[in-house]
Amino acid sequence: MSGIAVMLLMAAVATTVAPGDLIGQVVPPYPGGLVSQQGSCVSDRPGYDHLCDYAISVLADGRGKPKYVVAEQSQGHQGDLPLWRVLDAIPYPTMEADAYLGHGTCRIHGQADSAIVAVVGYGGEVEWFDDVRQAWRLDFKQRRLVAIPVAGIQCANEGFGL
């Protein structure tokens, strides 16, 4: 087998991780060559001490392609490295070119809610995008990402006013 064929086979094997394989894992490192591409802190209670008790993160394969959205719970630190237990994982949603995955910057009916992750259409110079096409929320009791209705959800246009 040629070196290129071996590398392609290894890349294919490295990314064959099912969402269920992630649940319960203490990370990093993430299995299957996945890497945390982005994330935001989430909390179920007020106070600076609880700011990052949970997180919603995007995991990507070794080529940088987003694969999963995960909900994680803090497990402290190992040195300077934060550790997380994966509570739930869903496949990264398919979206059109005019959309992005908003998390950590959304609100519902005017109330900030960092536990929401949403597929959001963007366009125009507005402070809040309201073209929400799909949404999930970290349900702290169920410890899962649960699909929720999109009515009333807005996500911040982080480039507004620049």
N, C-alpha and C positions, 0 to 999 in steps of 0.2 A: 504494500500500500504506500502510495507516495506521501511525502510530508504534507502537501496541501490537502489531500484527502483526509489524513489523520486530523489536521487542524479543523476542517469542516465538520467532521464527525464529533470532535470534542466540543465545538461550539454548539452543535445541535443538542448534545447530551447535557451541556452545562445549563441550558435554558429550559429543560423539560421539568419544570416544577409546577405542580398543580396548586391552586389556591389553598386547598386543604392541607397540603404539605407544610405550609408556612405557619398555620395556626398552632400556637403553643410554643413555637420556637423562641428562644432568647437570642436576640441579634444585636449588633453584628457579631460575626460575619453572617451574611444571608446565604441560604443554600443555593446551589445551582448556578453560582456565578452572578447572582442578582446583586445590584447595588442600589442604595438609597439615592434617588436623584433629587428629591426635594421633599420638604415636609413642613408642617406647621404644628405648633403647640396647641393643645386643647385641654380644657379643664371642665370638670363638672361642679366646681365650687369656687367661690371668690377667694382672692388673696394671692399675693405674690408667691407664697410658698407652694401654691398648687398650680401655678401657671403652666407647667409642662408635665403634669401628671400623666397625660395621654398625648398622643400625636396622631396625625393623619399624614401618611407619607406615600410617595410614588416610588415604586421599585422598577428598575429598568434592567434589561439584559446587558451583557458586556459590550454591545454595540450602541448602547444608549437609547434603545427603543423601550418606551414605557410598557410594562407588562401587567402590573397590579397596583391597586390602591389598597393600602393596608391601614388598619387601626391598631395602634400599639399602646401599651401601658408601660410607664417608666419602671425600671428595675434597678435604679440607682446608677452608679458609675463603676467602671473598672479603670482606675487611674483617671485620666481626663475624658475617657470615652463613655458616652451615655449608652446604657443597655436598655433594650426594650423587649417586652413579650408581645408577640403578634397575637392580637385578639381575633381579628377577622381579615380576610383578603378577598377582594373582588377583582375580576379582570378589568384592566384599564379600559374605560369606555371608548367606543368608536365615536369619532366626531368629525364634523365637516371642517374645512379649512378656516372657516370664520368663527371657530369656537376654541375655547380653552377650558382647562380644568381649574376651577376656582376652589380654594380651600383656605381657611383661616381668615378670610376677608368677606364672608357672606353675612347676611342678616335676613330675618324673616319678619314680615309685618313691622319693619322698622327697628327690630330688636337684634343687636349683634348676636351671632351664634357661630362660634368658631368650630362647632362640631359638624357643620354642614360642609359637604363637598358636592360640587355641582358642575355639570357641563353647561357652559355659558357662552352664548353668542355675543360677539363684541362688535362695536361699530359706533362711530360718532363720538363727539366730545361731551360725554356725560360723566357725572361722578359715579353713578351706580348703573351697572348693566342689569336689565331685568328680562332679557331673553334667555331664561333658564329652561333648558331642554330636558334635563334629567337631574335628579338630586338624591343624595343619601345623607343620612345623619348618623353619627356614632351614638347608638343607644347604650348608655352607660350601664343600665341594669342587665340588658341582654348581652352586652359586650360584643356587639355586632354593628356592622354598617347596614342600616335599614333604608330601603327605598322610601322616599317621601314625596308627597305632591309638590309641584313646583310653584303653585300659586303663592304670591307674596314674597318669594325669595328674590333677593338682589345680591350681587357681588360687586365689590369695589373695583373701579377702573383704576388700577394702581399707577397708570400713566397719566391720569387726569391732571391738567394744569401744568404739565411739563413743557 
